[in-house]
């Protein structure tokens, strides 16, 4: 079996994709409604914008499929061993960065740094490290 045949066979069916987009929209709407009804309007607006951008990006990668390169193959379920290795290594880098950030920002919290800022800094450290590591690994091949 050639690589192109195995990639085509690995794609999830359209019904599963549509169901996942509908479930994501339902979860996003529910969260935004709860945040808005409890008086957290900024959180609701941030969730709507961030969630909509994420859902649109994933839908676009599904539409382009393997033509979108490594990110398209990963999202569409047609990733090969090399792509999976890149993702695994990027997630490992992200975990290391989050562990170091947790150590550093826990110490900063002892000196008065607010808890929401500590949590946000740890999450952003992991997200940015994971994305940059994945991009660098894909570029290097």
N, CA, C and O atoms as a GROMACS GRO file, in nm:
protein
  564
    1UNK      N    1   0.084  -0.118   0.000
    1UNK     CA    2   0.000   0.000   0.000
    1UNK      C    3   0.088   0.123   0.000
    1UNK      O    4   0.183   0.133   0.078
    2UNK      N    5   0.057   0.217  -0.087
    2UNK     CA    6   0.138   0.338  -0.095
    2UNK      C    7   0.100   0.435   0.017
    2UNK      O    8  -0.002   0.420   0.083
    3UNK      N    9   0.184   0.534   0.035
    3UNK     CA   10   0.161   0.634   0.140
    3UNK      C   11   0.033   0.713   0.113
    3UNK      O   12  -0.041   0.743   0.206
    4UNK      N   13   0.008   0.747  -0.013
    4UNK     CA   14  -0.111   0.827  -0.043
    4UNK      C   15  -0.239   0.748  -0.016
    4UNK      O   16  -0.339   0.806   0.025
    5UNK      N   17  -0.237   0.616  -0.039
    5UNK     CA   18  -0.356   0.535  -0.011
    5UNK      C   19  -0.380   0.526   0.140
    5UNK      O   20  -0.495   0.532   0.184
    6UNK      N   21  -0.273   0.511   0.218
    6UNK     CA   22  -0.292   0.499   0.362
    6UNK      C   23  -0.339   0.632   0.421
    6UNK      O   24  -0.413   0.633   0.519
    7UNK      N   25  -0.297   0.742   0.364
    7UNK     CA   26  -0.342   0.873   0.414
    7UNK      C   27  -0.489   0.895   0.383
    7UNK      O   28  -0.562   0.948   0.467
    8UNK      N   29  -0.534   0.855   0.266
    8UNK     CA   30  -0.675   0.873   0.232
    8UNK      C   31  -0.763   0.788   0.323
    8UNK      O   32  -0.870   0.833   0.364
    9UNK      N   33  -0.720   0.669   0.354
    9UNK     CA   34  -0.799   0.580   0.437
    9UNK      C   35  -0.805   0.623   0.582
    9UNK      O   36  -0.894   0.578   0.655
   10UNK      N   37  -0.714   0.708   0.626
   10UNK     CA   38  -0.708   0.747   0.766
   10UNK      C   39  -0.796   0.867   0.798
   10UNK      O   40  -0.810   0.903   0.915
   11UNK      N   41  -0.855   0.929   0.698
   11UNK     CA   42  -0.935   1.049   0.723
   11UNK      C   43  -1.066   1.013   0.792
   11UNK      O   44  -1.131   0.915   0.755
   12UNK      N   45  -1.105   1.091   0.893
   12UNK     CA   46  -1.233   1.065   0.957
   12UNK      C   47  -1.348   1.101   0.864
   12UNK      O   48  -1.334   1.190   0.780
   13UNK      N   49  -1.462   1.034   0.878
   13UNK     CA   50  -1.575   1.063   0.788
   13UNK      C   51  -1.629   1.204   0.810
   13UNK      O   52  -1.610   1.264   0.916
   14UNK      N   53  -1.698   1.254   0.709
   14UNK     CA   54  -1.752   1.390   0.715
   14UNK      C   55  -1.853   1.405   0.828
   14UNK      O   56  -1.863   1.512   0.888
   15UNK      N   57  -1.929   1.300   0.858
   15UNK     CA   58  -2.028   1.307   0.966
   15UNK      C   59  -1.957   1.331   1.100
   15UNK      O   60  -2.005   1.409   1.182
   16UNK      N   61  -1.844   1.266   1.122
   16UNK     CA   62  -1.768   1.285   1.246
   16UNK      C   63  -1.713   1.426   1.255
   16UNK      O   64  -1.712   1.486   1.362
   17UNK      N   65  -1.668   1.480   1.143
   17UNK     CA   66  -1.617   1.617   1.142
   17UNK      C   67  -1.729   1.717   1.172
   17UNK      O   68  -1.711   1.808   1.252
   18UNK      N   69  -1.843   1.699   1.107
   18UNK     CA   70  -1.955   1.789   1.130
   18UNK      C   71  -2.003   1.780   1.274
   18UNK      O   72  -2.035   1.882   1.336
   19UNK      N   73  -2.008   1.659   1.329
   19UNK     CA   74  -2.051   1.642   1.467
   19UNK      C   75  -1.954   1.709   1.564
   19UNK      O   76  -1.996   1.767   1.664
   20UNK      N   77  -1.826   1.701   1.535
   20UNK     CA   78  -1.729   1.764   1.625
   20UNK      C   79  -1.736   1.916   1.618
   20UNK      O   80  -1.719   1.983   1.720
   21UNK      N   81  -1.761   1.973   1.501
   21UNK     CA   82  -1.776   2.118   1.489
   21UNK      C   83  -1.904   2.163   1.561
   21UNK      O   84  -1.903   2.266   1.629
   22UNK      N   85  -2.012   2.088   1.546
   22UNK     CA   86  -2.137   2.123   1.614
   22UNK      C   87  -2.120   2.113   1.765
   22UNK      O   88  -2.169   2.199   1.838
   23UNK      N   89  -2.051   2.009   1.813
   23UNK     CA   90  -2.026   1.995   1.956
   23UNK      C   91  -1.938   2.109   2.009
   23UNK      O   92  -1.962   2.160   2.118
   24UNK      N   93  -1.838   2.147   1.931
   24UNK     CA   94  -1.752   2.259   1.973
   24UNK      C   95  -1.830   2.389   1.979
   24UNK      O   96  -1.812   2.468   2.072
   25UNK      N   97  -1.916   2.413   1.881
   25UNK     CA   98  -1.998   2.534   1.882
   25UNK      C   99  -2.095   2.534   2.000
   25UNK      O  100  -2.119   2.638   2.061
   26UNK      N  101  -2.153   2.416   2.031
   26UNK     CA  102  -2.245   2.406   2.145
   26UNK      C  103  -2.172   2.432   2.276
   26UNK      O  104  -2.224   2.503   2.363
   27UNK      N  105  -2.052   2.376   2.291
   27UNK     CA  106  -1.975   2.399   2.413
   27UNK      C  107  -1.934   2.546   2.425
   27UNK      O  108  -1.940   2.604   2.533
   28UNK      N  109  -1.893   2.605   2.315
   28UNK     CA  110  -1.854   2.746   2.314
   28UNK      C  111  -1.972   2.835   2.349
   28UNK      O  112  -1.958   2.929   2.428
   29UNK      N  113  -2.088   2.808   2.291
   29UNK     CA  114  -2.208   2.887   2.320
   29UNK      C  115  -2.250   2.873   2.466
   29UNK      O  116  -2.284   2.972   2.530
   30UNK      N  117  -2.246   2.752   2.517
   30UNK     CA  118  -2.282   2.728   2.657
   30UNK      C  119  -2.189   2.803   2.751
   30UNK      O  120  -2.234   2.869   2.845
   31UNK      N  121  -2.059   2.793   2.726
   31UNK     CA  122  -1.963   2.863   2.812
   31UNK      C  123  -1.983   3.014   2.805
   31UNK      O  124  -1.980   3.081   2.908
   32UNK      N  125  -2.002   3.067   2.686
   32UNK     CA  126  -2.020   3.212   2.671
   32UNK      C  127  -2.148   3.259   2.739
   32UNK      O  128  -2.149   3.365   2.801
   33UNK      N  129  -2.256   3.182   2.728
   33UNK     CA  130  -2.381   3.219   2.794
   33UNK      C  131  -2.367   3.217   2.946
   33UNK      O  132  -2.417   3.306   3.014
   34UNK      N  133  -2.299   3.116   2.999
   34UNK     CA  134  -2.279   3.109   3.144
   34UNK      C  135  -2.191   3.225   3.190
   34UNK      O  136  -2.221   3.288   3.292
   35UNK      N  137  -2.085   3.253   3.118
   35UNK     CA  138  -1.996   3.363   3.156
   35UNK      C  139  -2.070   3.497   3.150
   35UNK      O  140  -2.053   3.581   3.238
   36UNK      N  141  -2.152   3.516   3.047
   36UNK     CA  142  -2.226   3.642   3.033
   36UNK      C  143  -2.331   3.655   3.143
   36UNK      O  144  -2.349   3.763   3.199
   37UNK      N  145  -2.402   3.546   3.173
   37UNK     CA  146  -2.509   3.554   3.272
   37UNK      C  147  -2.455   3.574   3.414
   37UNK      O  148  -2.528   3.622   3.500
   38UNK      N  149  -2.330   3.538   3.439
   38UNK     CA  150  -2.272   3.561   3.571
   38UNK      C  151  -2.197   3.693   3.580
   38UNK      O  152  -2.130   3.720   3.680
   39UNK      N  153  -2.207   3.774   3.476
   39UNK     CA  154  -2.148   3.907   3.480
   39UNK      C  155  -2.005   3.916   3.431
   39UNK      O  156  -1.940   4.019   3.450
   40UNK      N  157  -1.954   3.812   3.370
   40UNK     CA  158  -1.817   3.812   3.317
   40UNK      C  159  -1.822   3.835   3.166
   40UNK      O  160  -1.793   3.745   3.087
   41UNK      N  161  -1.860   3.957   3.127
   41UNK     CA  162  -1.878   3.988   2.985
   41UNK      C  163  -1.747   3.978   2.907
   41UNK      O  164  -1.747   3.932   2.793
   42UNK      N  165  -1.638   4.023   2.966
   42UNK     CA  166  -1.509   4.017   2.896
   42UNK      C  167  -1.467   3.872   2.870
   42UNK      O  168  -1.414   3.840   2.764
   43UNK      N  169  -1.492   3.785   2.968
   43UNK     CA  170  -1.458   3.644   2.949
   43UNK      C  171  -1.544   3.583   2.840
   43UNK      O  172  -1.496   3.503   2.760
   44UNK      N  173  -1.671   3.620   2.836
   44UNK     CA  174  -1.760   3.567   2.733
   44UNK      C  175  -1.715   3.612   2.594
   44UNK      O  176  -1.713   3.533   2.500
   45UNK      N  177  -1.679   3.739   2.581
   45UNK     CA  178  -1.633   3.790   2.452
   45UNK      C  179  -1.502   3.724   2.410
   45UNK      O  180  -1.484   3.691   2.293
   46UNK      N  181  -1.411   3.706   2.505
   46UNK     CA  182  -1.285   3.639   2.474
   46UNK      C  183  -1.305   3.495   2.431
   46UNK      O  184  -1.238   3.446   2.340
   47UNK      N  185  -1.398   3.427   2.498
   47UNK     CA  186  -1.426   3.288   2.461
   47UNK      C  187  -1.486   3.280   2.322
   47UNK      O  188  -1.451   3.191   2.244
   48UNK      N  189  -1.575   3.372   2.290
   48UNK     CA  190  -1.638   3.370   2.158
   48UNK      C  191  -1.534   3.395   2.049
   48UNK      O  192  -1.530   3.323   1.949
   49UNK      N  193  -1.450   3.495   2.067
   49UNK     CA  194  -1.350   3.527   1.966
   49UNK      C  195  -1.247   3.413   1.954
   49UNK      O  196  -1.220   3.364   1.844
   50UNK      N  197  -1.190   3.373   2.066
   50UNK     CA  198  -1.089   3.267   2.063
   50UNK      C  199  -1.144   3.135   2.013
   50UNK      O  200  -1.079   3.066   1.934
   51UNK      N  201  -1.263   3.099   2.059
   51UNK     CA  202  -1.324   2.974   2.014
   51UNK      C  203  -1.359   2.976   1.867
   51UNK      O  204  -1.340   2.877   1.797
   52UNK      N  205  -1.412   3.090   1.820
   52UNK     CA  206  -1.448   3.100   1.679
   52UNK      C  207  -1.325   3.091   1.589
   52UNK      O  208  -1.328   3.024   1.486
   53UNK      N  209  -1.218   3.157   1.628
   53UNK     CA  210  -1.094   3.151   1.549
   53UNK      C  211  -1.040   3.008   1.546
   53UNK      O  212  -0.998   2.960   1.441
   54UNK      N  213  -1.043   2.941   1.661
   54UNK     CA  214  -0.993   2.803   1.667
   54UNK      C  215  -1.078   2.709   1.582
   54UNK      O  216  -1.025   2.628   1.507
   55UNK      N  217  -1.209   2.721   1.594
   55UNK     CA  218  -1.298   2.635   1.515
   55UNK      C  219  -1.280   2.661   1.366
   55UNK      O  220  -1.277   2.567   1.286
   56UNK      N  221  -1.268   2.788   1.326
   56UNK     CA  222  -1.246   2.820   1.184
   56UNK      C  223  -1.112   2.766   1.135
   56UNK      O  224  -1.102   2.716   1.022
   57UNK      N  225  -1.008   2.776   1.218
   57UNK     CA  226  -0.876   2.726   1.177
   57UNK      C  227  -0.879   2.574   1.158
   57UNK      O  228  -0.825   2.523   1.060
   58UNK      N  229  -0.940   2.504   1.251
   58UNK     CA  230  -0.947   2.358   1.239
   58UNK      C  231  -1.032   2.318   1.119
   58UNK      O  232  -0.997   2.224   1.047
   59UNK      N  233  -1.143   2.388   1.097
   59UNK     CA  234  -1.227   2.359   0.981
   59UNK      C  235  -1.152   2.384   0.851
   59UNK      O  236  -1.164   2.307   0.756
   60UNK      N  237  -1.075   2.492   0.846
   60UNK     CA  238  -0.996   2.520   0.725
   60UNK      C  239  -0.891   2.412   0.701
   60UNK      O  240  -0.870   2.370   0.588
   61UNK      N  241  -0.826   2.369   0.808
   61UNK     CA  242  -0.725   2.262   0.792
   61UNK      C  243  -0.791   2.132   0.747
   61UNK      O  244  -0.734   2.058   0.668
   62UNK      N  245  -0.911   2.105   0.796
   62UNK     CA  246  -0.984   1.986   0.749
   62UNK      C  247  -1.016   2.000   0.601
   62UNK      O  248  -1.004   1.904   0.525
   63UNK      N  249  -1.058   2.119   0.560
   63UNK     CA  250  -1.097   2.139   0.421
   63UNK      C  251  -0.977   2.123   0.327
   63UNK      O  252  -0.989   2.062   0.221
   64UNK      N  253  -0.862   2.177   0.367
   64UNK     CA  254  -0.744   2.164   0.283
   64UNK      C  255  -0.680   2.026   0.293
   64UNK      O  256  -0.616   1.980   0.199
   65UNK      N  257  -0.698   1.962   0.408
   65UNK     CA  258  -0.646   1.827   0.427
   65UNK      C  259  -0.495   1.820   0.411
   65UNK      O  260  -0.423   1.904   0.465
   66UNK      N  261  -0.448   1.722   0.338
   66UNK     CA  262  -0.305   1.700   0.324
   66UNK      C  263  -0.237   1.808   0.242
   66UNK      O  264  -0.114   1.821   0.246
   67UNK      N  265  -0.314   1.888   0.167
   67UNK     CA  266  -0.255   1.998   0.089
   67UNK      C  267  -0.204   2.109   0.179
   67UNK      O  268  -0.125   2.192   0.135
   68UNK      N  269  -0.249   2.112   0.306
   68UNK     CA  270  -0.206   2.217   0.400
   68UNK      C  271  -0.075   2.181   0.468
   68UNK      O  272  -0.036   2.250   0.562
   69UNK      N  273  -0.008   2.079   0.424
   69UNK     CA  274   0.120   2.040   0.482
   69UNK      C  275   0.102   1.962   0.612
   69UNK      O  276  -0.001   1.898   0.633
   70UNK      N  277   0.202   1.969   0.697
   70UNK     CA  278   0.201   1.892   0.821
   70UNK      C  279   0.082   1.928   0.911
   70UNK      O  280   0.017   1.837   0.962
   71UNK      N  281   0.051   2.057   0.934
   71UNK     CA  282  -0.065   2.085   1.019
   71UNK      C  283  -0.196   2.026   0.964
   71UNK      O  284  -0.279   1.977   1.039
   72UNK      N  285  -0.213   2.032   0.832
   72UNK     CA  286  -0.331   1.974   0.771
   72UNK      C  287  -0.337   1.824   0.786
   72UNK      O  288  -0.443   1.767   0.811
   73UNK      N  289  -0.222   1.757   0.771
   73UNK     CA  290  -0.219   1.612   0.789
   73UNK      C  291  -0.248   1.574   0.933
   73UNK      O  292  -0.315   1.474   0.959
   74UNK      N  293  -0.198   1.652   1.028
   74UNK     CA  294  -0.220   1.621   1.169
   74UNK      C  295  -0.368   1.636   1.203
   74UNK      O  296  -0.426   1.547   1.266
   75UNK      N  297  -0.428   1.747   1.162
   75UNK     CA  298  -0.568   1.774   1.196
   75UNK      C  299  -0.662   1.681   1.122
   75UNK      O  300  -0.764   1.639   1.178
   76UNK      N  301  -0.631   1.648   0.997
   76UNK     CA  302  -0.721   1.564   0.919
   76UNK      C  303  -0.706   1.416   0.952
   76UNK      O  304  -0.782   1.334   0.900
   77UNK      N  305  -0.612   1.380   1.036
   77UNK     CA  306  -0.596   1.240   1.073
   77UNK      C  307  -0.511   1.159   0.977
   77UNK      O  308  -0.512   1.036   0.982
   78UNK      N  309  -0.438   1.226   0.889
   78UNK     CA  310  -0.358   1.156   0.789
   78UNK      C  311  -0.208   1.171   0.816
   78UNK      O  312  -0.127   1.162   0.724
   79UNK      N  313  -0.172   1.195   0.942
   79UNK     CA  314  -0.031   1.216   0.976
   79UNK      C  315   0.047   1.085   0.964
   79UNK      O  316  -0.002   0.978   0.999
   80UNK      N  317   0.170   1.096   0.915
   80UNK     CA  318   0.257   0.979   0.908
   80UNK      C  319   0.348   0.977   1.031
   80UNK      O  320   0.332   1.057   1.122
   81UNK      N  321   0.443   0.883   1.032
   81UNK     CA  322   0.530   0.866   1.148
   81UNK      C  323   0.615   0.991   1.175
   81UNK      O  324   0.637   1.027   1.290
   82UNK      N  325   0.661   1.055   1.070
   82UNK     CA  326   0.744   1.174   1.085
   82UNK      C  327   0.664   1.287   1.149
   82UNK      O  328   0.713   1.356   1.238
   83UNK      N  329   0.540   1.305   1.103
   83UNK     CA  330   0.454   1.410   1.160
   83UNK      C  331   0.424   1.381   1.307
   83UNK      O  332   0.427   1.472   1.390
   84UNK      N  333   0.395   1.257   1.338
   84UNK     CA  334   0.367   1.220   1.477
   84UNK      C  335   0.490   1.240   1.566
   84UNK      O  336   0.478   1.279   1.682
   85UNK      N  337   0.608   1.215   1.511
   85UNK     CA  338   0.731   1.237   1.587
   85UNK      C  339   0.749   1.385   1.617
   85UNK      O  340   0.788   1.422   1.727
   86UNK      N  341   0.721   1.471   1.518
   86UNK     CA  342   0.731   1.616   1.539
   86UNK      C  343   0.635   1.660   1.650
   86UNK      O  344   0.674   1.738   1.738
   87UNK      N  345   0.512   1.612   1.645
   87UNK     CA  346   0.412   1.652   1.745
   87UNK      C  347   0.451   1.602   1.884
   87UNK      O  348   0.440   1.675   1.982
   88UNK      N  349   0.497   1.479   1.893
   88UNK     CA  350   0.537   1.424   2.022
   88UNK      C  351   0.654   1.502   2.082
   88UNK      O  352   0.654   1.531   2.201
   89UNK      N  353   0.752   1.536   2.001
   89UNK     CA  354   0.866   1.612   2.050
   89UNK      C  355   0.825   1.753   2.091
   89UNK      O  356   0.874   1.806   2.190
   90UNK      N  357   0.733   1.815   2.014
   90UNK     CA  358   0.687   1.950   2.049
   90UNK      C  359   0.607   1.948   2.179
   90UNK      O  360   0.618   2.040   2.260
   91UNK      N  361   0.528   1.844   2.199
   91UNK     CA  362   0.454   1.832   2.326
   91UNK      C  363   0.548   1.809   2.443
   91UNK      O  364   0.523   1.858   2.554
   92UNK      N  365   0.654   1.735   2.420
   92UNK     CA  366   0.754   1.715   2.527
   92UNK      C  367   0.823   1.848   2.561
   92UNK      O  368   0.844   1.878   2.678
   93UNK      N  369   0.856   1.926   2.460
   93UNK     CA  370   0.916   2.058   2.485
   93UNK      C  371   0.819   2.148   2.562
   93UNK      O  372   0.859   2.222   2.651
   94UNK      N  373   0.692   2.140   2.526
   94UNK     CA  374   0.591   2.219   2.593
   94UNK      C  375   0.579   2.180   2.740
   94UNK      O  376   0.566   2.266   2.827
   95UNK      N  377   0.582   2.050   2.768
   95UNK     CA  378   0.574   2.003   2.907
   95UNK      C  379   0.694   2.050   2.988
   95UNK      O  380   0.680   2.089   3.105
   96UNK      N  381   0.812   2.046   2.928
   96UNK     CA  382   0.932   2.095   2.998
   96UNK      C  383   0.920   2.244   3.030
   96UNK      O  384   0.953   2.287   3.140
   97UNK      N  385   0.874   2.321   2.932
   97UNK     CA  386   0.860   2.466   2.954
   97UNK      C  387   0.757   2.495   3.061
   97UNK      O  388   0.776   2.586   3.142
   98UNK      N  389   0.647   2.419   3.063
   98UNK     CA  390   0.545   2.441   3.164
   98UNK      C  391   0.595   2.403   3.303
   98UNK      O  392   0.560   2.468   3.402
   99UNK      N  393   0.676   2.298   3.311
   99UNK     CA  394   0.732   2.260   3.440
   99UNK      C  395   0.826   2.368   3.494
   99UNK      O  396   0.821   2.403   3.612
  100UNK      N  397   0.911   2.421   3.406
  100UNK     CA  398   1.002   2.529   3.448
  100UNK      C  399   0.925   2.656   3.484
  100UNK      O  400   0.958   2.725   3.580
  101UNK      N  401   0.821   2.687   3.405
  101UNK     CA  402   0.740   2.805   3.433
  101UNK      C  403   0.664   2.787   3.565
  101UNK      O  404   0.650   2.883   3.641
  102UNK      N  405   0.616   2.666   3.591
  102UNK     CA  406   0.546   2.641   3.718
  102UNK      C  407   0.639   2.662   3.836
  102UNK      O  408   0.599   2.719   3.937
  103UNK      N  409   0.762   2.617   3.823
  103UNK     CA  410   0.859   2.637   3.930
  103UNK      C  411   0.888   2.786   3.949
  103UNK      O  412   0.884   2.837   4.062
  104UNK      N  413   0.915   2.855   3.841
  104UNK     CA  414   0.950   2.997   3.850
  104UNK      C  415   0.833   3.082   3.900
  104UNK      O  416   0.851   3.169   3.985
  105UNK      N  417   0.714   3.056   3.848
  105UNK     CA  418   0.601   3.139   3.886
  105UNK      C  419   0.542   3.100   4.022
  105UNK      O  420   0.474   3.182   4.084
  106UNK      N  421   0.567   2.980   4.068
  106UNK     CA  422   0.529   2.946   4.205
  106UNK      C  423   0.614   3.025   4.303
  106UNK      O  424   0.564   3.074   4.404
  107UNK      N  425   0.741   3.036   4.272
  107UNK     CA  426   0.828   3.120   4.356
  107UNK      C  427   0.783   3.265   4.349
  107UNK      O  428   0.782   3.335   4.450
  108UNK      N  429   0.745   3.311   4.228
  108UNK     CA  430   0.697   3.449   4.214
  108UNK      C  431   0.568   3.469   4.293
  108UNK      O  432   0.544   3.577   4.348
  109UNK      N  433   0.483   3.366   4.300
  109UNK     CA  434   0.358   3.377   4.377
  109UNK      C  435   0.387   3.392   4.525
  109UNK      O  436   0.311   3.457   4.597
  110UNK      N  437   0.496   3.333   4.571
  110UNK     CA  438   0.533   3.349   4.712
  110UNK      C  439   0.571   3.493   4.743
  110UNK      O  440   0.563   3.536   4.858
  111UNK      N  441   0.611   3.567   4.641
  111UNK     CA  442   0.648   3.707   4.658
  111UNK      C  443   0.534   3.802   4.620
  111UNK      O  444   0.557   3.922   4.605
  112UNK      N  445   0.412   3.750   4.605
  112UNK     CA  446   0.296   3.835   4.586
  112UNK      C  447   0.238   3.842   4.447
  112UNK      O  448   0.147   3.921   4.423
  113UNK      N  449   0.285   3.762   4.354
  113UNK     CA  450   0.226   3.764   4.220
  113UNK      C  451   0.085   3.704   4.227
  113UNK      O  452   0.067   3.599   4.290
  114UNK      N  453  -0.014   3.767   4.166
  114UNK     CA  454  -0.152   3.716   4.173
  114UNK      C  455  -0.166   3.578   4.109
  114UNK      O  456  -0.102   3.549   4.009
  115UNK      N  457  -0.251   3.495   4.168
  115UNK     CA  458  -0.269   3.357   4.122
  115UNK      C  459  -0.318   3.347   3.977
  115UNK      O  460  -0.266   3.263   3.904
  116UNK      N  461  -0.414   3.429   3.932
  116UNK     CA  462  -0.455   3.418   3.791
  116UNK      C  463  -0.341   3.448   3.694
  116UNK      O  464  -0.333   3.388   3.586
  117UNK      N  465  -0.255   3.539   3.731
  117UNK     CA  466  -0.140   3.572   3.647
  117UNK      C  467  -0.041   3.455   3.642
  117UNK      O  468   0.018   3.427   3.538
  118UNK      N  469  -0.024   3.387   3.755
  118UNK     CA  470   0.064   3.270   3.760
  118UNK      C  471   0.010   3.160   3.668
  118UNK      O  472   0.085   3.104   3.588
  119UNK      N  473  -0.119   3.130   3.680
  119UNK     CA  474  -0.178   3.027   3.596
  119UNK      C  475  -0.172   3.061   3.449
  119UNK      O  476  -0.140   2.976   3.366
  120UNK      N  477  -0.201   3.186   3.416
  120UNK     CA  478  -0.196   3.228   3.276
  120UNK      C  479  -0.055   3.222   3.219
  120UNK      O  480  -0.036   3.184   3.104
  121UNK      N  481   0.042   3.261   3.300
  121UNK     CA  482   0.181   3.258   3.252
  121UNK      C  483   0.227   3.115   3.225
  121UNK      O  484   0.298   3.089   3.127
  122UNK      N  485   0.186   3.022   3.310
  122UNK     CA  486   0.225   2.882   3.290
  122UNK      C  487   0.161   2.828   3.163
  122UNK      O  488   0.227   2.761   3.083
  123UNK      N  489   0.031   2.856   3.143
  123UNK     CA  490  -0.037   2.807   3.022
  123UNK      C  491   0.021   2.869   2.895
  123UNK      O  492   0.040   2.799   2.796
  124UNK      N  493   0.049   2.999   2.898
  124UNK     CA  494   0.106   3.065   2.780
  124UNK      C  495   0.246   3.013   2.750
  124UNK      O  496   0.284   2.999   2.634
  125UNK      N  497   0.323   2.986   2.855
  125UNK     CA  498   0.457   2.930   2.833
  125UNK      C  499   0.448   2.797   2.760
  125UNK      O  500   0.526   2.771   2.668
  126UNK      N  501   0.355   2.713   2.801
  126UNK     CA  502   0.338   2.584   2.735
  126UNK      C  503   0.287   2.596   2.593
  126UNK      O  504   0.337   2.529   2.503
  127UNK      N  505   0.188   2.683   2.573
  127UNK     CA  506   0.130   2.700   2.440
  127UNK      C  507   0.232   2.756   2.341
  127UNK      O  508   0.248   2.701   2.232
  128UNK      N  509   0.299   2.863   2.378
  128UNK     CA  510   0.394   2.926   2.286
  128UNK      C  511   0.515   2.836   2.259
  128UNK      O  512   0.565   2.832   2.147
  129UNK      N  513   0.561   2.766   2.363
  129UNK     CA  514   0.674   2.675   2.343
  129UNK      C  515   0.635   2.560   2.252
  129UNK      O  516   0.710   2.522   2.162
  130UNK      N  517   0.516   2.502   2.274
  130UNK     CA  518   0.472   2.392   2.190
  130UNK      C  519   0.455   2.432   2.045
  130UNK      O  520   0.500   2.360   1.955
  131UNK      N  521   0.391   2.546   2.021
  131UNK     CA  522   0.372   2.591   1.882
  131UNK      C  523   0.504   2.626   1.814
  131UNK      O  524   0.527   2.586   1.700
  132UNK      N  525   0.590   2.699   1.884
  132UNK     CA  526   0.718   2.736   1.822
  132UNK      C  527   0.805   2.613   1.799
  132UNK      O  528   0.873   2.603   1.697
  133UNK      N  529   0.802   2.519   1.892
  133UNK     CA  530   0.880   2.396   1.874
  133UNK      C  531   0.830   2.317   1.754
  133UNK      O  532   0.909   2.264   1.676
  134UNK      N  533   0.698   2.307   1.740
  134UNK     CA  534   0.642   2.235   1.626
  134UNK      C  535   0.679   2.302   1.494
  134UNK      O  536   0.716   2.235   1.398
  135UNK      N  537   0.669   2.434   1.489
  135UNK     CA  538   0.704   2.507   1.366
  135UNK      C  539   0.851   2.488   1.331
  135UNK      O  540   0.886   2.466   1.215
  136UNK      N  541   0.937   2.499   1.431
  136UNK     CA  542   1.081   2.482   1.407
  136UNK      C  543   1.111   2.340   1.359
  136UNK      O  544   1.189   2.321   1.265
  137UNK      N  545   1.050   2.241   1.422
  137UNK     CA  546   1.076   2.102   1.382
  137UNK      C  547   1.026   2.073   1.242
  137UNK      O  548   1.090   1.999   1.167
  138UNK      N  549   0.911   2.129   1.206
  138UNK     CA  550   0.859   2.109   1.071
  138UNK      C  551   0.949   2.174   0.968
  138UNK      O  552   0.976   2.116   0.863
  139UNK      N  553   0.998   2.295   0.997
  139UNK     CA  554   1.086   2.366   0.905
  139UNK      C  555   1.220   2.294   0.884
  139UNK      O  556   1.273   2.289   0.774
  140UNK      N  557   1.272   2.239   0.993
  140UNK     CA  558   1.400   2.168   0.983
  140UNK      C  559   1.388   2.033   0.916
  140UNK      O  560   1.485   1.979   0.864
  141UNK      N  561   1.267   1.979   0.916
  141UNK     CA  562   1.244   1.850   0.852
  141UNK      C  563   1.279   1.743   0.943
  141UNK      O  564   1.266   1.625   0.908
   0.00000   0.00000   0.00000
